[in-house]
């Protein structure tokens, strides 16, 4: 490796802890933005949202009386949900704005509790949370035990180190392209499930199998990529596209692999789903939804109408 290349790589690695502050939601404790963390956009499309009585009436009477809902929230990385100003400040992001706007339409307050991604869906069944958020993709497997109200269409994609010579800028359309490589992804995600379920594709193709490394935090996955411990990341389309737009990440987005509807998650049979669906559709109708997606650069993931438990995209 040439000296100039080594120096550029060293500079990128030096920035990783700063980028990781944004990616994993850790920050300083005095409330100021961590050095290197991405500031949130200033537009506030949620500010003008008001309660819609006809929609709020769809909530169960006990919820209307209590006026609060407990939300298990996975705060990870932009544009979905992250801490631009430290964990002693409120999280921001597309998912945060949509959830807050829905709550205002319904006339309730959200009691947001941070939780790791893989713990939220099981906790819905125990009654710990009323609703879960965290870019949860709608899959046939999850629909067996979880009800979903959709609010965006995101999905699965891949990213590599900038300048990677193994995969180059090729779009990943078949997992056989990853045979012999090490893939990093998040614990309890659709990405981990897909990679595990399809691991036999390499043997069928007569090639060396790919290896999967699972990480609890996005920042750890990114660090592993930059340090060469993994060859490729599999994560959300919007998250990887956003990450690649940040120079410090030194990553390249390899395109969409599989689209998935994303939704608010509820325990099976929850009486909250119709109210949440109506609230999302109200935001779509009045233009707030479009403004939120414009704010976070995710308009390519817009939906025309919210659905309850749609079939997984094949």
Secondary structure, DSSP 8 states (H G I E B T S, - for coil): --HHHHHHHHHHHHHHHHHHHHHH----SSSS--TT--------TTTT----HHHHTTS-HHHHHH-EEEEEE---STTTSB-TT-TTS--BSHHHHHHHHHHHHHT-EEEEEE--HHHHHHHHHHTS-SEEES--B--TTGGGTEEEEEEEEEEEEEEEETT-SSSTT----SGGGGTTSEEEEETTSHHHHHHHHTTTHHHHTTS---EEEEESSHHHHHHHHHTTS-SEEEEEHHHHHHHHTSGGG-EEEEEEEEEEEEEEEEETT-TTHHHHHHHHHHHHHHTHHHHHHHHHT-GGG--SS--BS-----
